Amino acid sequence: MLTNIMYVTIYVTDQDRALEFYTEQLGLEKRLDFPGPDGRFLTVGVPGSPVQIILWSHAPAAEQPGSADAPGPLILESEDLRKDFGTMRRRGVVFEESEPVDYPFGVRVEAVDPDGNRVSLRQQQKP
């Protein structure tokens, strides 16, 4: 029986630049970094979460499928998205919207990493 999501892969053109974005700008932590038979195996994750994001070298980065309204391939949850948005913006994160947007399910905003990957940020509506 399946028990957990282990990895999600984000395709990047420069692993060091991506590592800086995901750790220093988004605030994730570096988990694994070692050479593998198919290239450098580099992961980051949300502190306290078992899920790891593989920053996989791929030149050029994969184009984002779907419409601009579709969520990014990575969706991260926040307890206070408006506060985190301000912190990330000060760190230089580029967002598609000028401010987080309220929806019936909660709050959302879309960030963009240095390779153009969309990173969806969400805060769930409290009951």
C-alpha positions in Angstrom: 0.0 0.0 0.0 1.2 3.5 -0.8 2.1 5.5 2.3 3.5 8.9 1.3 4.5 11.3 -1.4 8.3 11.0 -1.5 9.4 13.4 -4.3 8.0 16.0 -6.7 10.3 17.0 -9.6 10.9 20.5 -10.8 13.1 20.8 -14.0 15.7 23.6 -13.8 18.5 24.8 -16.0 20.9 25.7 -13.2 20.7 23.7 -10.0 22.7 26.1 -7.9 20.5 29.1 -8.9 17.4 27.0 -8.2 18.8 25.9 -4.8 19.3 29.6 -3.9 15.7 30.5 -5.0 14.0 27.6 -3.2 16.0 28.0 0.0 17.0 31.6 0.4 13.9 33.2 -1.3 11.1 30.7 -0.6 12.5 29.5 2.7 12.7 25.7 2.0 15.6 23.7 3.4 18.2 21.8 1.5 17.8 18.0 2.1 20.0 15.9 -0.3 22.8 16.8 -2.6 25.0 14.1 -4.1 26.2 13.0 -7.5 24.2 10.2 -9.1 24.6 8.0 -12.1 22.3 10.3 -14.1 23.5 13.6 -12.6 23.4 15.6 -9.4 20.5 14.5 -7.1 19.5 17.7 -5.3 16.4 18.0 -3.1 14.7 20.7 -0.9 11.7 20.5 1.3 9.4 22.4 3.6 10.8 22.1 7.2 9.0 19.3 9.0 7.5 17.8 5.9 8.6 14.4 4.6 8.0 15.4 0.9 11.1 16.4 -1.0 11.3 18.4 -4.2 13.9 17.3 -6.7 15.6 20.1 -8.5 16.5 18.1 -11.6 18.9 19.5 -14.2 17.3 19.8 -17.6 18.3 22.3 -20.2 16.2 24.0 -21.3 13.6 23.8 -18.5 10.4 22.1 -19.3 7.7 24.4 -20.6 4.7 24.8 -18.3 1.7 22.9 -19.8 -1.8 24.2 -19.5 -3.3 27.7 -19.2 -2.0 30.5 -17.1 -5.0 29.8 -14.7 -3.8 26.2 -14.0 -1.8 25.8 -10.8 2.0 25.3 -11.0 3.5 21.8 -10.8 4.3 22.5 -7.1 1.8 23.8 -4.6 3.0 24.9 -1.2 0.7 25.7 1.7 1.1 28.6 4.1 -0.7 29.3 7.4 -0.4 33.1 6.7 0.0 33.6 3.0 -0.2 37.4 3.1 2.7 37.6 5.6 4.8 35.0 3.7 4.1 36.9 0.4 5.6 40.1 1.9 8.6 38.2 3.2 9.2 36.4 -0.2 8.7 39.6 -2.1 11.4 41.4 0.0 13.6 38.4 -0.8 13.1 39.0 -4.5 10.5 36.4 -5.4 8.6 37.3 -8.6 4.9 36.8 -8.5 2.3 36.8 -11.3 -0.2 38.8 -9.2 0.5 42.1 -7.3 -1.1 40.7 -4.1 -2.5 37.3 -3.0 -6.1 36.7 -4.2 -9.1 35.6 -2.0 -11.1 32.6 -3.3 -13.9 30.6 -1.6 -11.3 27.9 -0.7 -8.8 30.4 0.7 -6.0 32.6 -0.5 -3.7 32.0 -3.4 -0.8 33.6 -5.4 1.6 32.3 -8.0 5.3 32.7 -7.8 7.8 32.1 -10.7 11.2 30.5 -10.2 14.3 31.5 -12.2 13.4 28.9 -14.9 9.8 30.1 -15.3 8.3 27.2 -13.3 5.1 28.3 -11.6 5.0 27.7 -7.8 1.5 27.9 -6.4 1.2 29.2 -2.9 -2.0 28.5 -1.0 -3.7 29.2 2.4 -6.7 27.1 3.1 -10.0 28.7 4.3 -10.5 28.1 8.0 -13.9 26.6 8.9 
